[in-house]
Amino acid sequence: MRAARLGLLDGDRERLTAWTRSSTVRAGLAQRARIVLLAADGVSHTEIADRLGWRSFEEGSERRLSPRSSASMCEQE
């Protein structure tokens, strides 16, 4: 079952994709960008956790995510 898609603002997808491919972006930022892109594609929390090697989404998200928009979340790095 697909999850509800996370809405991205204009240009967010391109910026986040660039961060996931960059060799100069910190690993934590690149991982958060991957999470946001997966959520924007409608991937469920369970599937995101599986893809990232977490036992549960909460295991990783509590340490890495907060309830900010995708762009502002990533700009904090």
C-alpha positions in Angstrom: 0.0 0.0 0.0 1.3 3.4 -1.0 1.4 6.2 1.6 0.1 9.7 0.9 2.6 11.7 -1.1 4.6 14.4 0.6 4.2 17.6 -1.4 7.3 19.3 -2.6 7.7 22.9 -3.6 9.0 24.0 -7.0 12.6 23.0 -7.4 12.7 20.9 -4.2 13.0 17.6 -6.1 15.9 18.7 -8.2 17.7 20.2 -5.2 17.2 17.1 -3.0 18.3 14.8 -5.8 21.4 16.8 -6.3 22.2 16.5 -2.6 21.8 12.7 -2.7 24.4 12.5 -5.6 26.9 15.0 -4.3 30.2 13.9 -2.9 30.6 17.1 -0.8 27.2 17.0 1.0 27.3 15.6 4.5 26.0 12.1 4.8 23.2 13.0 7.2 21.9 15.7 4.8 22.0 13.3 1.9 20.1 10.6 3.9 17.4 13.2 4.9 17.1 14.2 1.2 16.6 10.5 0.3 13.9 10.2 3.0 12.0 13.2 1.7 12.2 12.1 -1.9 10.9 8.6 -1.0 8.1 10.2 1.0 7.3 12.5 -2.0 7.0 9.4 -4.1 4.4 7.9 -1.8 6.7 5.2 -0.2 5.4 4.1 3.1 7.3 4.6 6.4 7.8 0.9 6.7 9.4 0.7 3.2 11.6 3.7 3.9 12.8 2.1 7.1 13.5 -1.1 5.2 15.4 0.7 2.5 17.5 2.5 5.1 18.2 -0.6 7.2 16.2 0.6 10.2 14.2 -1.8 12.4 11.4 0.8 12.3 10.8 4.2 10.8 10.7 5.7 14.3 14.2 4.3 15.1 15.8 6.6 12.5 13.3 9.4 12.2 13.4 10.4 15.8 17.1 11.1 15.5 17.0 12.6 12.0 13.7 14.3 11.3 11.6 17.0 12.8 8.2 18.4 11.6 9.7 21.0 9.3 9.1 21.4 5.6 11.5 19.5 3.4 13.5 22.6 2.3 13.8 24.2 5.7 14.7 20.8 7.2 17.6 20.4 4.9 18.8 24.0 5.0 19.6 23.6 8.7 22.7 21.7 7.8 
